[in-house]
Amino acid sequence: MERQAGYNSEQGGEDSHRRIVHVDMDAFYAAIEQRDFPEKYAGEPIAVGGTPPRGVVQTASYEARPYGVHSAQAAVEADRKCPDLIFVSPRMDVYKEESQSIRKILFRYTDLVEPLSLDEAYLDVTEPKKGPRSGTLIARRIRREIQEKTGLTASAGVGPSKFVAKVASDRDKPDGLTVVTPEEQMAFIAELPIEDFHGIGPVTAEKMNEMGIQAGKDLQERPERELRKHFGKRGAHFKKLAMGEDDRPVKPNRERKSVGAERTFREDISDPEEMLRRLETIAEKVERRLKGAGPEGGPACGRTVTLKLKSHEHEISTRQTTLERAVSEKEKLCALAERLLHRPRPPAEPVRLLGLSVSTLTSPTSHAGQQLELEFP
């Protein structure tokens, strides 16, 4: 499926406009499970993630979505909406491996690749490494190569900015391509519901609706000073997006701010020793993820360690320490987790979730030969 063949797609073009492509894999985790286990999951409504009553849906197959099943939804709600829903445990190592294969395809066309997650990325193909200077042709080839290499489908959007390209990629899912030329972007933005604008959540959307702002054209017509009056600096940002003013660059090698892992339990945990046993598994995941969190997929370590706890009543609390020397190893993370868990005292209430994260990231080579400092401020 393909909409609009702009950007001089067959000739390559010589205009000065940027060509931004947003590639978004279709139901990535669920599609991998359906591909790998067709006898169990092909054509079935499946949800990858935790199971009821505590779990959360990470990805839902397209067969499940008409029932109202979606990502970040409580598994118990998804199960209620779709009684035939099949819950599948995630295989993150497999998903990461597929993601790396897909990124290799993206880097064949440009070094300006900005991954947003395992299943989506921006590319700036204004000056591609190979092929004509055509965002349309490059997006078309990328989608074809991904399908040939992985057996999975991707949707893509092409536009003169990151905002337009990302919105366009969601217009013709699954397995679609939508292209918005510079000449068409104002009309394209005018038709967008305000909920599609970056930074406009339910509360802001409700306030805008009360002001009579329901689509991009309404934002285009409102004076910036009025939007600033009601929404502060964000109002100016919304106005710029509505007018097609988005010059944010595609940033390769985006610096990660933190690396972590967490787990929600089927039953609440009240014993501190049991919490520590669960944290050991979580720390192992954090250690593994840190090995690929540095520049160009290399290792990383961090000086700030945060313990996250969620009670049965969904109240979240954190305990944090910043060290003089960075850490990454499971054993050191476990030692820190234990100190944080007991400082000033173990949780008074049973917990349903535990999490551990490392931030203030740096390269381990900067700390070679140094030992762990366990003293807390």
Order of alpha helices (4+ residues) and beta strands (2+ residues): beta-beta-alpha-alpha-beta-beta-alpha-beta-alpha-beta-beta-alpha-beta-alpha-beta-alpha-alpha-alpha-alpha-alpha-beta-alpha-beta-beta-alpha-beta
